[in-house]
Amino acid sequence: MKALVLAAGEGTRLRPLTLDRPKPMLPLAGRPLLEHLIALLARHGICDVAINLHYRPETIVDHFGDGSGFGVRITYSHEHQLLGSAGAARQLDWFLGERFVVLYGDVLTDVDLTRLDEVDIGFGGIGTLVLAENDDPTRSGIVQLDSAGRIIRFIEKPATAEFGRLANSGIYVLHRRVLDLVPPGTPFDFGSDLFPGLLAAGLPLYGLASPDYVLDIGSIDRYRQAEADLQSGRVRSYVADLQQPVGAT
């Protein structure tokens, strides 16, 4: 299975920290956030990785190169116009294969991607979203499930917590055919465009409520929290494992 890491955004909410670098290149425990995500993918045997680029792309390309020094093989997708999360995947449909993992490049996580893969196969749908409990559901996309784990509703930033606290985490396994609903070359988002469209079409999309660590680094306070959580061991990082290139023994 291959992966897409979304890294094209401008990170305006984290300025001035992102004036000279994209948000996924902000340092955490002395290494860029994106390195922690690459290490997580490699840990689970996902070594073919696409990264979409737009804002200060050279920062990422100069650091990672072809990925061989980090245990992966990287394909870059340059976006002259931001295509949104689903639009980025549509541009890479030639690369991603029949099933692929999506990670948002501003999310720190140690989620068990192997289990996610197994659960998605068991569901037999067109994709599985990792869901995380959110203390403030009014700032997130809230997901409602039926008793079988199938997603029956999305509520984007509800005014109250009455709809629940299971939030879209920005970590997915998706099947190639979902991209047929994404118009090529047009800005299109997973959360606000594609997933509601899949539900409206009656296509089976599932959610996995995960106990694993997930933190969207969308503010200075949350960036500080991520650093503290890494230092305390609350979240696991596999960066230290990135010592050998692909194929090394």
Secondary structure, 3 states (H helix, E strand, C coil): CEEEEECCCCCHHHCCCCCCCCHHHCEECCEEHHHHHHHHHHHCCCCEEEEEECCCHHHHHHHHCCCHHHCCEEEEEECCCCCHHHHHHHHCHHHHCCEEEEEECCEEECCCHHHHHHHHHHHCCCEEEEEEECCCHHHCEEEEECCCCEEEEEEECCCCCCCCCEEEEEEEEEEHHHHHHCCCCCCCCHHHHHHHHHHHCCCCCEEEECCCCEEECCCHHHHHHHHHHHHHCCCCCCHHHCCCCCCCC
